[in-house]
């Protein structure tokens, strides 16, 4: 069984798990052979990943194969709430926005209900997300970081609310931003995109159900410690820690899922955040975020420095860039018949060269 992105399905794959709708009803049963005409329908319904049988992987016992920061059911339910509210939202008409607090509370409750989530390494995958899922992802990252740093529970809730609303300003513009490098757009469009933080703040500034913490997150989440951000080029001294947590959480998910930039692979995003952790981002929060995210999620196919192809089957908690691999083909490209497991914390001369899509 392997987790496959719906966009990568070719047809004739066999489902290894049921596909459920947001309400929990069965959409497609385990064992169903996926026909080509099903693929577009799955995409329309917002199904991003499915588990399929693959003879190369049937004997692999994936550890925590579906473990993200929050449960998929909670993620999808929260995304549905955000999508429903924001798609009906019109600039300055804020009457329904308070309903988004439900999504924030769902995420906080899910994270705090599981003690292990605070310490486990999460398998986060790129998914070509939309803006609604992006808000949920950022909320999950930032909430977990805030909890790890023992922020007051009311502050955590305001951070979560700010994250759910942080990109509301994108609803008021037609500039392309999904899997588009905004910095490469014409100057007028680039400037227009950057106004989304101002427009979002302007919409929310008079809402008394929203604290200044949440409003500042909407306005400042693209600022950077070194003064290279926008809209005001503030530096670290001018930014609260609640904003700094969201800055790095937002940047991570933007890079991974293509919001205002081109999508990157997980390990590329990790390297980007790591490189900028001493300048653009607060080092403490950037380091904490990278420690809780698997550089190579379980199920990822990788190419090693020995020219072998392996599948990540387990994470090493203290060394997220050196997982445990099952080797499936040798350096000559031939399938490996005998089970070969390599723990990269023990095979110190071996490293991962790249991933295989």
C-alpha positions in Angstrom: 0.0 0.0 0.0 1.3 3.5 -0.9 -0.1 7.0 -0.6 -0.5 8.5 -4.1 -1.5 12.0 -5.1 -4.7 12.0 -7.1 -3.0 14.1 -9.8 -0.5 11.3 -10.3 -3.1 8.6 -10.9 -3.1 7.1 -14.4 -6.2 4.8 -14.1 -6.4 1.0 -13.2 -4.9 1.5 -9.7 -6.6 -0.6 -7.0 -7.7 1.3 -3.9 -6.1 0.0 -0.7 -8.4 2.0 1.6 -12.0 3.4 1.5 -12.3 7.0 0.3 -14.7 8.9 2.5 -16.6 12.2 2.0 -16.3 15.1 4.4 -19.4 13.8 6.1 -17.8 10.4 6.6 -19.9 8.5 4.1 -18.2 6.0 1.8 -17.4 7.5 -1.6 -15.4 4.6 -3.1 -14.7 1.2 -1.5 -11.4 -0.5 -0.8 -10.6 -2.8 -3.7 -12.2 -0.5 -6.3 -10.2 -0.3 -9.6 -9.9 3.4 -10.4 -11.0 4.3 -13.9 -9.7 7.3 -15.7 -13.1 9.0 -15.5 -13.0 8.8 -11.7 -9.9 10.9 -11.4 -11.4 14.2 -12.4 -14.3 13.6 -10.1 -12.0 12.9 -7.1 -10.2 16.2 -7.9 -13.5 18.1 -8.0 -14.4 16.7 -4.6 -11.2 17.9 -3.1 -9.7 14.5 -2.6 -5.9 15.0 -2.8 -4.4 11.6 -1.8 -5.6 8.0 -2.0 -4.0 4.7 -0.8 -3.5 2.2 -3.6 -2.0 -1.2 -3.8 1.4 -1.5 -5.4 3.2 -4.8 -5.6 6.5 -3.1 -4.9 5.3 -1.9 -1.6 2.7 -4.5 -0.4 5.2 -6.0 2.2 6.2 -2.7 3.7 4.8 -2.0 7.1 4.7 1.8 7.1 5.0 3.4 10.5 2.6 6.2 11.2 2.0 6.4 7.4 -0.9 8.9 7.8 0.4 10.9 10.8 0.3 14.6 10.2 0.0 17.3 12.8 -3.8 17.0 12.9 -6.1 14.1 11.8 -7.2 14.2 8.2 -10.9 14.2 9.2 -10.4 17.3 11.3 -8.4 18.9 8.6 -11.1 18.3 6.0 -13.9 19.4 8.3 -12.1 22.6 9.2 -11.2 23.3 5.5 -14.9 22.9 4.6 -15.9 25.4 7.3 -13.3 27.9 6.0 -14.2 27.4 2.4 -18.0 27.8 3.0 -17.5 31.1 5.0 -14.9 32.7 2.7 -16.5 31.8 -0.6 -19.6 33.7 0.6 -17.6 36.6 2.1 -17.7 40.0 0.4 -15.2 42.7 1.3 -16.1 44.6 4.5 -19.2 42.3 5.0 -17.9 40.5 8.2 -21.1 39.2 9.7 -20.2 35.5 9.2 -16.4 35.6 9.8 -16.7 34.8 13.5 -17.9 31.3 12.4 -14.3 30.6 11.5 -13.4 30.4 15.2 -15.0 26.9 15.1 -12.2 25.8 12.7 -9.6 27.3 15.0 -11.0 25.5 18.0 -11.3 22.2 16.1 -7.5 22.3 15.4 -6.6 23.3 18.9 -8.8 20.6 20.4 -7.3 17.9 18.1 -3.7 18.8 18.9 -4.3 19.0 22.6 -6.2 15.7 22.6 -3.1 13.7 21.7 0.0 14.0 23.9 2.2 12.2 21.4 1.6 14.9 18.7 3.8 17.2 20.7 6.9 15.0 20.2 6.3 12.9 17.1 7.8 13.7 13.7 5.0 14.5 11.4 4.8 13.2 7.8 3.9 16.4 5.9 3.6 16.1 2.1 3.1 18.6 -0.7 -0.4 18.5 -2.0 -0.9 21.4 -4.4 -3.3 22.9 -1.8 -5.8 25.7 -2.2 -6.0 28.8 0.0 -8.5 27.2 2.4 -6.3 24.2 3.1 -3.3 26.5 3.4 -5.0 28.4 6.2 -5.7 25.1 8.0 -2.1 24.0 7.6 -0.6 27.2 8.9 -3.0 27.1 11.8 -1.9 23.6 12.7 1.9 24.5 12.5 1.6 27.7 14.5 -0.7 26.2 17.1 1.7 23.4 17.8 4.6 25.8 18.0 2.7 28.0 20.4 1.8 25.0 22.6 5.4 23.8 22.6 6.5 27.2 23.9 3.9 27.2 26.6 2.0 30.2 25.4 -1.1 31.1 27.4 -4.2 29.2 26.1 -6.0 32.4 25.2 -3.0 33.6 23.2 -2.9 30.2 21.5 -6.5 30.6 20.5 -5.9 34.1 19.1 -2.9 32.8 17.1 -5.1 30.1 15.7 -7.8 32.6 14.7 -5.3 34.9 13.2 -3.9 32.0 11.1 -7.3 30.9 9.8 -7.9 34.6 8.7 -4.3 35.5 7.7 -4.8 35.4 3.9 -8.4 36.7 3.8 -7.1 39.6 1.8 -6.4 37.3 -1.2 -10.1 37.0 -1.6 -10.2 40.6 -2.8 -7.9 40.4 -5.8 -7.5 38.6 -9.1 -3.7 38.3 -9.1 -2.6 34.7 -9.8 -0.8 33.2 -6.7 -1.3 29.4 -6.7 2.0 27.7 -7.8 3.1 31.1 -9.2 6.3 32.9 -8.2 4.8 36.3 -7.3 8.2 37.9 -7.3 8.5 37.1 -11.0 5.2 38.8 -11.9 5.1 42.3 -13.4 5.7 45.0 -10.8 2.0 46.1 -10.8 0.7 42.6 -10.1 3.5 42.0 -7.5 2.5 45.2 -5.7 -1.2 44.2 -5.9 -0.5 40.8 -4.3 1.4 42.4 -1.5 -1.6 44.5 -0.7 -3.5 41.5 0.6 -2.2 41.9 4.1 -3.4 45.5 4.2 -6.8 44.6 2.8 -7.2 41.8 5.2 -6.3 43.9 8.2 -8.6 46.7 7.0 -11.5 44.2 6.9 -10.9 43.0 10.4 -9.6 46.0 12.3 -12.9 46.9 13.9 -14.0 43.4 14.8 -14.3 43.2 18.6 -14.4 39.4 18.7 -10.8 39.4 17.3 -7.9 40.5 19.5 -5.0 42.7 18.4 -2.8 39.5 18.4 -4.9 38.0 15.6 -5.2 41.3 13.7 -1.4 41.8 13.8 -0.9 38.2 12.4 -3.0 39.2 9.4 -1.1 42.4 8.8 2.5 41.3 9.6 2.8 37.6 8.6 5.0 38.5 5.6 7.4 40.6 7.6 10.8 39.2 8.3 13.4 39.6 11.1 16.0 41.1 8.8 13.6 43.8 7.4 13.2 42.2 4.0 9.5 41.5 4.4 6.4 43.6 3.7 4.3 45.7 4.0 6.4 47.9 6.3 9.8 46.2 6.3 9.7 45.7 10.0 12.6 43.9 11.7 12.8 41.5 14.6 12.6 44.2 17.3 9.2 45.4 16.0 7.6 42.0 15.7 5.9 40.0 18.5 6.7 36.3 19.0 3.1 35.5 18.1 3.8 36.9 14.6 7.2 35.3 14.3 5.6 31.8 14.9 3.1 32.5 12.1 5.8 33.9 9.7 7.8 30.7 9.6 4.7 28.5 9.6 3.2 30.4 6.7 6.5 30.4 4.7 6.9 26.6 5.2 3.4 25.8 3.8 3.6 28.4 1.1 6.8 26.9 -0.3 5.5 23.3 0.1 2.1 23.9 -1.5 2.7 26.8 -3.9 1.0 29.8 -2.4 2.7 32.9 -3.9 5.6 30.8 -5.1 6.4 27.6 -7.0 6.0 24.4 -5.1 9.1 22.7 -3.6 9.7 19.2 -2.4 9.7 18.8 1.4 13.4 18.5 1.7 13.9 21.6 -0.4 11.6 23.5 1.8 13.4 22.3 4.9 16.7 23.5 3.5 15.2 26.9 2.6 13.9 27.4 6.1 17.1 26.2 7.6 19.2 28.6 5.5 17.0 31.6 6.4 16.6 30.7 10.1 19.5 33.0 11.0 18.2 36.0 9.1 14.6 36.1 7.9 13.0 33.9 10.6 13.3 33.6 14.4 15.9 30.8 14.7 14.2 29.2 17.8 10.9 28.8 16.0 12.3 27.8 12.7 14.5 25.1 14.4 11.5 23.8 16.3 9.4 23.6 13.2 12.0 21.7 11.3 12.5 19.2 14.1 8.8 18.2 14.0 8.6 17.7 10.3 10.0 14.7 8.4 12.4 15.9 5.8 11.5 12.7 3.8 7.9 11.6 4.7 7.1 7.9 5.2 6.4 6.4 1.8 8.7 8.7 -0.1 10.9 7.1 -2.8 14.5 8.3 -2.6 17.8 7.9 -4.5 20.8 7.3 -2.3 24.4 8.2 -2.8 25.0 4.5 -3.5 22.7 4.9 -6.5 20.0 2.7 -4.9 16.3 3.5 -4.7 14.7 3.1 -1.4 11.4 3.8 0.3 11.2 5.7 3.7 9.5 3.3 6.1 10.3 5.0 9.5 11.5 8.3 10.9 14.4 8.8 13.3 13.0 11.3 15.8 16.4 12.9 16.6 17.6 13.0 13.1 14.8 13.9 10.7 17.0 14.0 7.6 18.3 10.4 8.1 15.3 8.0 8.0 15.1 4.2 7.8 14.9 3.0 4.2 13.8 -0.2 2.5 15.9 -0.7 -0.6 13.8 -1.7 -3.6 16.3 -1.5 -6.4 20.1 -1.7 -6.6 22.5 0.7 -8.4 21.9 -1.2 -11.7 18.2 -0.5 -11.5 17.3 -4.2 -10.7 14.7 -5.0 -8.1 16.1 -6.2 -4.8 14.6 -9.6 -4.0 15.8 -10.0 -0.4 14.6 -7.6 2.2 17.2 -4.9 2.7 16.6 -2.3 5.4 19.1 0.5 6.0 18.9 2.8 9.0 20.7 6.0 7.8 21.7 6.8 11.4 23.9 3.7 11.2 24.9 4.0 7.5 26.8 7.2 8.0 28.5 7.3 4.7 25.2 7.1 2.8 23.0 10.1 2.1 19.9 10.9 0.1 20.6 12.6 -3.3 17.0 13.2 -4.4 13.5 12.0 -4.2 11.6 10.2 -7.0 8.1 11.6 -7.9 
